[in-house]
Amino acid sequence: MTVKKVNGTGRNDVLRGENGADWIDGGAGDDQLSGNGGADMLFGGKGRDTLDGGAGADYLDAGEGDDLLVYVAAENKGSYDAYNGWTGSDTLRLVLTAAEWDREEVRQDVHRFLAYLPEYNEPDGWKDDPLFAFKSLGLAVVGVNKLEVVVDGKKIDATDKALKLADDKVALSEDDAASALVNLLANDQALDGVRSVKIAQPKNGKVELVRTDFTGASPVAEVRFTPKKGAYDHLAEGQTATEVFTYTVTDKDGDVKTASVQVTVTGTNDAPVLGAARTIATNEAVGTLTGKIKAKDADAGAVITYSWEYDGRFSPFSIDEEGNWEYETDHWWDNYLEGDMREGDSRTHVITVTATDEHGATSSTTLTFTVAGRNDLPDAEDESIGVFEDHGNYPPSEGVTEADGKLAYQGTLRVDDDDSTGPFTAEVVEAPANAFGKLSFVGGNEYGLIVWRVEVDKAKLTALGEEEILEQVYKIRVGDGDGGYVVKELTIRFVGDDNDPVIIVGPDSLAGYVDQTDGVLTAVANIFWSDRDADDEHVIELEALSDDGVGELGLDVIPGYKAQIQLRVTEAEVEALRYDQVKQQYRLTITDRAGHSASEVQTFTLRNDQFRYGGDGGDLVQGDLYERNLLVGGEGGDKIQGGYKADLLFGDAGPALPDLQTNGFSGEAWAGGSGNNDELDGGVGADELTGGAGADRFVLRAGQSNGDLITDFDAAAGDRIVFYDWGAGATLKHLGGGKWEVGAADRSVVEVVTLTGVTELAADAYAFRETPPTWSIGTAGDEVISPDYSNRNVIVGGGGRDQIYGGSHADDIYGDQGPALPAGEQNKLNAYERWYADPERDDIIDGGGGADRMTGGAGADTFVFYTSGGDGDVVTDFDGAAGDRLEFRYWGEGATFTQVDADTWRVSSADGAYQALINFANGAVITPDHYVFL
């Protein structure tokens, strides 16, 4: 073999061999020596030299100085090289590809060499150092102090770095456990790269490694956890179970670590599961069929409820909370709709049963019931028939016939059958011994009626004494025409009768109803009777028994069972009665053709007055406006007010409450008097007023007092008379005896009253006054306020959006604030919460009849005027710019609203039939958009 020798110049040389066996000596200087191909020998000599043996089995001697020895693994496959650093601090550079570096034996050699270096790292001596062999590369090294590893052109840290694994926790739901992917290495640190991942399988499932990628900086080992079938179905919604498995990672440097993964599975709701649809065959004779349906639910502790659907209105099916069901095979509603089933018929019901768990998940199935019909037996009851000597049978028959000395009685039996229309039949199967008569049946129809007939010798029957009874029992077989039959007993009771008296069954309500026609009042009473002699004749007599009775008695007879008695009395006759009850007594007598009779005495009670009795305290006792009243204040200072008719008023004690009357007193209190000082106001009509003890006040109003009688006026005891609303200049004049005349100054109203036993009246015993208004003051809320229609009103709405109605007098109305309630007056507020709140309008004021004064106050107020009111009304503070509006209701099409002068406007219907003048006290400016006709 020829060796080519190359020597350096002593300077910094670059010496490169050829592909043969070269001897290259750098000598002095910092040289770069490259053997290229072949088995070369390179000597660095002195200086900082770089030696690269290249391909082939090379020997490198770095010599003196800090030298770099380069070994390219890819060029030396199959070769064996020897590198000697000699003296100085020398570095070995291993140049590897990624694939070469990934070889485990290469890494192990590198790690052994790194462990070798610290022990044999003397820069000036190598003779005693052992030779280190890179077995994986075919390289022997000695006298080297440092190591560089270059992989794919990049210098790397070749030290063995620790493998770090972190235990993982994974949360999955019961439903998505099998579809979720988890990267086991996401939280781990494998700086030397991952060589393999192995998994220890869990108990209740399988972990499958579905994807790995160990090439990048973030290695991936993606797994899928698949639970065993049904392993977690038992989990209810929100419940959890834990499964743990481990995995082992080996890095490319051979380090091995194991970590755990804790899988927490959270349950989701599993729907209940009902079984497959069922068909159940039965027949209507079963009656009630029972069974149980049970839903399965994988969730532990699931709460199941059951419901059902059926297209019929009334279901023959029911089910309880445990799934126990009942089905009626012969249900009344089906029979009603479709008729009862007969033999050979069938009926099908499809019931949909739904199981629902506590979370609303459902499952449904069907139960189909097929019901076969059967022949129902006829439904006939044991019967009892009464046969009477003179008048047929009971219950009533079509009559009695007589021929050849025999009496024939006839009637009907009723048979019910759910599924048959007959013809129904009956026959005697067992007659009593020594039968008194002969029983036979004519036949039945589709309505279940069977005609029976009894023949008996007249002589035998008439031989029976009064009310003597002979009872005989027959057994009869009743058939339905379809082969079904039942055996029942028919009892015939033969009853003797010498001549039965009339029996008065008794009266119904003695004042059953009152009919008022043309001023005549009619009270009606009904009296019933019965007579077993069905063909007997009767005479009905009515006799009045009250000598002082009023009205006229009348009689209508319905032959055979009822007499109707009327008492006719005129309204005037009733009005003439006093408060105590008046009775009209009568006797009704019924006589048969044999002269036997019975009678009944009854009484009509006529009622006239309304009775109202106060209690022990101060009461407000008010009569009915449209009826005549008897009003008694009782103990305490009372206020008593009559109505529009001639009333009787008693301040203290009065007549006792008559029989059959009720006390209509409402219980309202009055605090105006003290002790027994009462106030009596008869109202309209000729009233009778009795004050009783105490200092009483008698109120006589203009236009209402003519004919009034005060029975016990005593000025010395403090009694006083107040004449209301007679006007200025009114006079009181004594006419003689107890008669007194009171008149207005212009004599427009003149009335006469009677003061029993009073011929003189001192000036302080009476006074003329005006009636104070009724005060109604609202609250801070939204209200509808109604007036006192019997008096003038002052109404104050207060806060909120109010709707205020005036009465028929001249009222003062304030939407917001108004005058304060005067001392001694009561707030008679009649209000209720508004049923609407109109944001466009604040207060709504309707004065009603009379010349009213209306003040809206702040806010957008609405003033309402009807054709029946408004004339003379005054609106004090109308302000259209603030949103106030006028509403004219029912004035008709073409109505007008025109200004008369600065303060007065006229509203008029198109034909002028309705007109009203309204005064706007503040000289309001009114434009067409401020009012509307409705």
Backbone hydrogen bonds, N-H to C=O, Kabsch-Sander energy under -0.5 kcal/mol:
donor,donor_aa,acceptor,acceptor_aa,energy
4,K,2,T,-0.5
4,K,21,A,-2.4
5,K,3,V,-0.5
6,V,23,W,-4.1
8,G,25,D,-2.2
10,G,26,G,-0.7
13,D,11,R,-1.4
15,L,13,D,-0.5
15,L,32,Q,-2.6
17,G,34,S,-3.3
21,A,2,T,-0.5
22,D,20,G,-0.7
23,W,4,K,-3.9
24,I,22,D,-0.5
24,I,41,M,-2.9
25,D,6,V,-3.1
26,G,43,F,-3.0
31,D,29,G,-1.2
32,Q,13,D,-2.9
33,L,31,D,-0.5
33,L,50,T,-3.3
34,S,15,L,-2.3
35,G,52,D,-2.5
40,D,38,G,-1.1
41,M,22,D,-2.8
42,L,59,Y,-2.5
43,F,24,I,-2.8
44,G,61,D,-2.9
49,D,47,G,-1.2
50,T,31,D,-2.6
51,L,68,L,-2.8
52,D,33,L,-2.5
53,G,70,V,-0.8
56,G,75,E,-0.7
58,D,56,G,-1.0
59,Y,40,D,-2.6
60,L,82,A,-2.5
61,D,42,L,-3.4
62,A,84,N,-2.9
64,E,45,G,-0.7
67,D,65,G,-1.1
68,L,49,D,-2.6
69,L,91,T,-3.3
70,V,51,L,-3.2
70,V,68,L,-0.5
71,Y,93,R,-3.2
73,A,71,Y,-0.7
73,A,95,V,-2.2
74,A,95,V,-0.5
75,E,72,V,-1.0
76,N,72,V,-0.5
76,N,73,A,-1.2
77,K,74,A,-0.5
79,S,76,N,-2.0
81,D,138,G,-2.7
82,A,58,D,-2.4
83,Y,140,A,-3.2
84,N,60,L,-2.6
85,G,142,V,-2.6
87,T,63,G,-0.8
88,G,123,P,-2.3
90,D,88,G,-1.1
91,T,67,D,-2.7
92,L,146,K,-2.8
93,R,69,L,-3.4
93,R,91,T,-0.5
94,L,92,L,-0.6
94,L,148,E,-3.2
95,V,71,Y,-3.2
95,V,93,R,-0.6
96,L,94,L,-0.7
96,L,150,V,-3.6
101,W,97,T,-2.6
102,D,98,A,-1.7
103,R,99,A,-0.5
103,R,100,E,-1.0
107,R,103,R,-2.0
108,Q,104,E,-2.5
109,D,105,E,-2.1
110,V,106,V,-2.4
111,H,107,R,-2.9
112,R,108,Q,-2.2
113,F,109,D,-2.4
114,L,110,V,-2.5
115,A,111,H,-1.6
116,Y,112,R,-1.7
117,L,113,F,-2.3
119,E,116,Y,-0.7
120,Y,116,Y,-1.5
125,G,122,E,-1.0
129,D,126,W,-1.2
132,F,141,V,-3.4
134,F,132,F,-0.5
134,F,139,L,-4.2
135,K,133,A,-1.3
137,L,134,F,-1.5
138,G,134,F,-2.3
139,L,134,F,-1.4
140,A,81,D,-2.7
141,V,132,F,-3.4
142,V,83,Y,-1.7
145,N,90,D,-1.9
146,K,90,D,-1.8
148,E,92,L,-3.3
149,V,156,I,-0.6
150,V,94,L,-3.0
151,V,149,V,-0.5
151,V,154,K,-3.3
152,D,96,L,-2.5
152,D,150,V,-0.5
154,K,151,V,-1.9
156,I,149,V,-2.8
158,A,156,I,-0.8
161,K,159,T,-0.8
164,K,162,A,-0.5
164,K,189,Q,-3.1
165,L,163,L,-0.5
168,D,260,S,-2.7
170,V,262,Q,-3.1
172,L,170,V,-0.5
172,L,264,T,-2.9
174,E,266,T,-2.8
177,A,173,S,-1.0
179,S,176,D,-1.0
180,A,176,D,-1.0
180,A,177,A,-0.5
182,V,223,V,-2.5
184,L,182,V,-0.8
184,L,221,A,-2.7
186,A,183,N,-1.3
188,D,185,L,-1.3
189,Q,164,K,-3.6
191,L,162,A,-0.6
193,G,190,A,-1.8
195,R,250,T,-3.1
196,S,250,T,-1.9
198,K,248,T,-2.9
200,A,246,T,-3.0
201,Q,199,I,-0.6
205,G,202,P,-0.6
206,K,226,T,-2.5
208,E,206,K,-0.5
208,E,224,R,-2.6
210,V,208,E,-0.9
210,V,222,E,-2.1
211,R,222,E,-1.6
213,D,220,V,-2.4
220,V,213,D,-2.3
222,E,211,R,-2.9
223,V,182,V,-3.1
224,R,208,E,-2.4
225,F,180,A,-0.7
226,T,206,K,-3.3
226,T,224,R,-0.6
228,K,204,N,-2.3
231,A,228,K,-2.7
233,D,230,G,-0.6
235,L,232,Y,-1.7
238,G,267,G,-2.2
239,Q,236,A,-2.2
241,A,265,V,-1.9
243,E,263,V,-2.8
245,F,261,V,-1.9
246,T,200,A,-0.7
247,Y,259,A,-2.5
248,T,198,K,-3.4
249,V,257,K,-3.0
250,T,196,S,-2.5
251,D,249,V,-0.5
251,D,255,D,-2.8
252,K,193,G,-2.0
254,G,251,D,-2.1
257,K,249,V,-2.3
259,A,247,Y,-2.4
261,V,245,F,-3.1
262,Q,168,D,-3.0
263,V,243,E,-3.9
263,V,261,V,-0.7
264,T,170,V,-3.4
264,T,262,Q,-0.6
265,V,241,A,-3.1
265,V,263,V,-0.6
266,T,172,L,-3.0
266,T,264,T,-0.6
267,G,239,Q,-4.0
273,V,296,K,-3.2
278,R,366,T,-2.3
280,I,368,T,-3.5
281,A,279,T,-0.5
282,T,370,T,-2.8
284,E,372,A,-2.3
286,V,283,N,-1.8
287,G,284,E,-0.6
288,T,286,V,-1.3
289,L,287,G,-0.6
289,L,327,Y,-3.4
291,G,325,W,-1.8
293,I,323,G,-2.3
296,K,273,V,-2.9
300,A,234,H,-3.1
302,A,299,D,-1.5
304,I,302,A,-0.6
305,T,356,T,-2.5
307,S,354,T,-2.2
309,E,352,T,-2.1
315,S,313,R,-0.5
318,S,326,E,-2.0
320,D,324,N,-2.2
323,G,320,D,-1.8
325,W,291,G,-2.5
326,E,318,S,-2.6
327,Y,289,L,-2.7
328,E,316,P,-2.6
329,T,287,G,-3.0
329,T,327,Y,-0.7
330,D,287,G,-0.6
331,H,328,E,-0.5
335,N,331,H,-2.0
336,Y,332,W,-2.2
337,L,333,W,-2.7
338,E,334,D,-3.1
339,G,335,N,-1.5
340,D,418,D,-0.7
344,G,373,G,-0.7
345,D,342,R,-2.3
347,R,371,V,-2.2
349,H,369,F,-2.5
351,I,349,H,-0.6
351,I,367,L,-2.9
352,T,309,E,-2.1
352,T,350,V,-0.5
353,V,351,I,-0.7
353,V,365,T,-2.4
354,T,307,S,-3.0
355,A,363,S,-3.0
356,T,305,T,-2.7
357,D,361,A,-2.4
360,G,357,D,-2.2
363,S,355,A,-1.6
365,T,353,V,-2.1
367,L,351,I,-2.7
368,T,278,R,-2.8
368,T,366,T,-0.5
369,F,349,H,-3.0
369,F,367,L,-0.6
370,T,280,I,-2.7
370,T,368,T,-0.6
371,V,347,R,-3.5
371,V,369,F,-0.6
372,A,282,T,-2.1
372,A,370,T,-0.5
373,G,345,D,-3.3
376,D,374,R,-0.7
379,D,416,D,-4.7
380,A,378,P,-0.8
383,E,489,E,-2.1
385,I,491,T,-3.5
386,G,394,Y,-2.4
387,V,385,I,-0.5
387,V,493,R,-3.4
388,F,386,G,-0.5
388,F,392,G,-3.9
389,E,495,V,-2.1
392,G,388,F,-0.8
394,Y,386,G,-2.6
398,E,410,Q,-0.6
401,T,408,A,-2.0
403,A,406,K,-2.3
406,K,403,A,-1.6
407,L,456,V,-2.8
408,A,401,T,-3.1
409,Y,407,L,-0.5
409,Y,454,V,-3.1
410,Q,399,G,-0.7
411,G,452,W,-1.7
413,L,450,I,-2.9
415,V,448,G,-3.2
416,D,379,D,-2.4
422,G,480,D,-0.6
424,F,445,N,-0.6
425,T,479,G,-1.7
427,E,477,R,-1.4
429,V,475,K,-2.7
430,E,475,K,-1.7
435,A,432,P,-0.8
438,K,455,E,-2.6
440,S,453,R,-2.3
442,V,451,V,-2.6
443,G,451,V,-0.7
444,G,424,F,-1.5
445,N,449,L,-1.4
448,G,445,N,-1.5
450,I,413,L,-2.8
450,I,448,G,-0.5
451,V,443,G,-1.7
452,W,411,G,-2.5
453,R,440,S,-2.5
454,V,409,Y,-2.9
455,E,438,K,-2.2
456,V,407,L,-2.2
457,D,436,F,-0.5
458,K,405,G,-2.4
461,L,457,D,-1.8
462,T,458,K,-2.9
463,A,459,A,-1.0
464,L,461,L,-1.5
467,E,496,G,-1.8
468,E,465,G,-2.2
470,L,494,F,-2.6
472,Q,492,I,-2.5
474,Y,490,L,-2.8
475,K,430,E,-2.7
476,I,474,Y,-0.5
476,I,488,K,-2.9
477,R,427,E,-2.8
478,V,476,I,-0.5
478,V,486,V,-3.0
479,G,425,T,-2.1
479,G,477,R,-0.5
480,D,484,G,-2.4
486,V,478,V,-2.0
488,K,476,I,-2.6
488,K,486,V,-0.5
490,L,474,Y,-3.0
491,T,383,E,-3.2
491,T,489,E,-0.5
492,I,472,Q,-3.1
492,I,490,L,-0.5
493,R,385,I,-3.9
493,R,491,T,-0.5
494,F,470,L,-3.2
494,F,492,I,-0.7
495,V,387,V,-3.3
495,V,493,R,-0.5
496,G,468,E,-2.7
503,I,530,S,-1.9
504,I,502,V,-0.6
505,V,503,I,-0.7
505,V,528,F,-1.5
506,G,528,F,-1.2
508,D,526,N,-2.1
512,G,509,S,-1.1
512,G,524,V,-1.7
513,Y,524,V,-0.6
515,D,522,T,-2.2
517,T,515,D,-0.7
517,T,520,V,-2.3
520,V,517,T,-1.9
521,L,569,V,-3.5
522,T,515,D,-1.9
523,A,567,L,-2.3
524,V,513,Y,-1.5
525,A,565,I,-2.4
527,I,563,A,-2.8
528,F,506,G,-1.1
529,W,561,Y,-2.0
530,S,503,I,-2.0
534,A,532,R,-1.8
536,D,533,D,-2.2
539,V,591,T,-2.8
541,E,589,T,-2.7
543,E,587,R,-2.4
545,L,585,Q,-3.3
546,S,585,Q,-1.0
547,D,545,L,-0.6
549,G,546,S,-0.9
552,E,568,R,-3.0
554,G,566,Q,-2.8
556,D,564,Q,-2.8
558,I,562,K,-3.0
561,Y,558,I,-1.8
562,K,558,I,-2.0
563,A,527,I,-3.1
564,Q,556,D,-3.8
565,I,525,A,-2.8
565,I,563,A,-0.6
566,Q,554,G,-2.5
567,L,523,A,-2.4
568,R,552,E,-3.2
568,R,566,Q,-0.5
569,V,521,L,-2.7
569,V,567,L,-0.5
571,E,519,G,-2.4
574,V,570,T,-1.8
575,E,571,E,-2.6
576,A,572,A,-1.8
577,L,573,E,-0.5
577,L,574,V,-1.2
582,V,606,L,-1.1
584,Q,604,F,-2.4
586,Y,602,Q,-2.7
587,R,543,E,-2.6
588,L,600,E,-2.9
589,T,541,E,-2.6
590,I,598,A,-2.9
591,T,539,V,-2.2
592,D,596,H,-3.1
593,R,537,E,-1.0
595,G,592,D,-2.0
598,A,590,I,-2.0
600,E,588,L,-2.3
602,Q,586,Y,-2.1
602,Q,600,E,-0.5
604,F,584,Q,-3.0
606,L,582,V,-2.4
606,L,604,F,-0.5
610,Q,628,R,-2.9
612,R,610,Q,-0.5
612,R,630,L,-2.4
614,G,632,V,-3.5
619,D,617,G,-0.7
620,L,668,E,-2.5
621,V,619,D,-0.7
621,V,639,K,-2.7
622,Q,620,L,-0.7
623,G,641,Q,-2.8
627,E,624,D,-0.7
630,L,610,Q,-3.4
631,L,648,L,-3.0
632,V,612,R,-2.6
633,G,650,F,-3.0
634,G,652,D,-2.2
638,D,636,G,-0.8
639,K,619,D,-2.9
640,I,638,D,-0.5
640,I,679,E,-3.5
641,Q,621,V,-2.5
642,G,681,D,-3.2
644,Y,625,L,-2.8
647,D,645,K,-0.9
648,L,629,N,-2.7
649,L,647,D,-0.5
649,L,688,E,-3.5
650,F,631,L,-2.6
651,G,690,T,-3.5
661,Q,658,P,-1.5
664,G,611,F,-3.1
664,G,662,T,-0.7
670,W,618,G,-2.5
673,G,637,G,-0.5
677,N,674,S,-2.6
678,D,676,N,-0.9
679,E,638,D,-3.2
680,L,697,R,-3.0
681,D,640,I,-3.2
682,G,699,V,-0.7
684,V,643,G,-1.1
687,D,685,G,-1.2
688,E,647,D,-3.2
689,L,687,D,-0.5
689,L,709,L,-3.8
690,T,649,L,-2.9
696,D,694,G,-1.0
697,R,678,D,-3.2
698,F,720,R,-2.9
699,V,680,L,-3.2
699,V,697,R,-0.5
700,L,698,F,-0.6
700,L,722,V,-2.5
702,A,724,Y,-2.2
704,Q,701,R,-2.1
705,S,701,R,-0.7
707,G,752,V,-3.3
708,D,705,S,-2.4
709,L,687,D,-3.3
710,I,754,T,-3.2
711,T,689,L,-2.6
711,T,709,L,-0.6
717,A,714,D,-0.8
718,G,715,A,-1.6
719,D,714,D,-2.0
720,R,696,D,-2.7
721,I,765,A,-2.0
722,V,698,F,-2.9
723,F,721,I,-0.5
723,F,767,A,-3.2
724,Y,700,L,-1.7
724,Y,722,V,-0.7
725,D,769,R,-2.7
730,A,727,G,-1.3
731,T,743,G,-2.3
733,K,741,E,-3.5
735,L,739,K,-2.5
736,G,739,K,-0.9
739,K,736,G,-2.2
740,W,753,V,-2.8
741,E,733,K,-3.9
742,V,751,E,-2.9
743,G,731,T,-2.2
744,A,749,V,-2.6
747,R,744,A,-1.7
751,E,742,V,-2.7
753,V,740,W,-2.7
754,T,708,D,-2.7
755,L,738,G,-3.2
756,T,710,I,-2.4
756,T,754,T,-0.6
758,V,755,L,-2.4
759,T,757,G,-0.6
765,A,762,A,-2.0
766,Y,763,A,-0.7
767,A,721,I,-1.6
769,R,723,F,-2.9
774,T,792,R,-3.2
775,W,773,P,-0.5
775,W,826,Q,-0.6
776,S,794,V,-2.6
778,G,776,S,-0.5
778,G,796,V,-3.8
784,V,832,Y,-2.5
785,I,783,E,-0.5
785,I,803,Q,-2.8
786,S,784,V,-0.5
786,S,830,N,-2.6
789,Y,787,P,-0.8
791,N,788,D,-1.5
794,V,774,T,-2.7
795,I,812,D,-2.8
796,V,776,S,-2.8
797,G,814,Y,-3.1
798,G,816,D,-2.3
802,D,800,G,-0.8
803,Q,783,E,-2.8
804,I,802,D,-0.5
804,I,844,I,-3.9
805,Y,785,I,-2.3
806,G,846,D,-4.0
811,D,809,H,-1.1
812,D,793,N,-2.7
813,I,811,D,-0.5
813,I,853,R,-3.8
814,Y,795,I,-2.9
815,G,855,T,-3.8
825,E,822,P,-1.7
828,K,775,W,-3.1
828,K,826,Q,-0.9
830,N,786,S,-0.5
831,A,829,L,-0.6
832,Y,784,V,-1.5
834,R,782,D,-1.4
841,R,838,D,-1.3
842,D,860,A,-4.0
844,I,802,D,-3.2
845,I,862,T,-3.2
846,D,804,I,-3.3
846,D,844,I,-0.5
847,G,845,I,-0.5
847,G,864,V,-0.8
849,G,807,G,-1.0
852,D,850,G,-1.2
853,R,811,D,-3.8
854,M,852,D,-0.5
854,M,874,V,-3.6
855,T,813,I,-3.5
861,D,859,G,-1.0
862,T,843,D,-2.7
863,F,885,R,-2.6
864,V,845,I,-3.0
865,F,887,E,-2.6
867,T,889,R,-0.8
869,G,866,Y,-1.5
870,G,848,G,-0.7
870,G,850,G,-0.6
872,G,917,L,-2.8
873,D,870,G,-2.4
874,V,852,D,-3.2
875,V,919,N,-3.0
876,T,854,M,-2.4
876,T,874,V,-0.6
882,A,879,D,-0.9
883,G,880,G,-1.6
884,D,879,D,-2.0
885,R,861,D,-2.7
886,L,930,H,-2.3
887,E,863,F,-2.9
888,F,932,V,-2.6
889,R,865,F,-2.3
889,R,887,E,-0.6
895,A,892,G,-1.4
896,T,908,S,-2.5
898,T,906,R,-2.7
900,V,904,T,-3.1
901,D,904,T,-1.6
905,W,918,I,-2.6
906,R,898,T,-3.5
907,V,916,A,-2.5
908,S,896,T,-2.3
909,S,914,Y,-2.5
912,G,909,S,-1.3
916,A,907,V,-2.0
918,I,905,W,-2.9
918,I,916,A,-0.5
919,N,873,D,-2.7
920,F,903,D,-3.8
921,A,875,V,-1.1
921,A,919,N,-0.7
922,N,875,V,-0.6
923,G,920,F,-2.2
926,I,924,A,-0.6
930,H,927,T,-2.6
931,Y,928,P,-1.0
932,V,886,L,-1.8
934,L,888,F,-3.1
934,L,932,V,-0.5
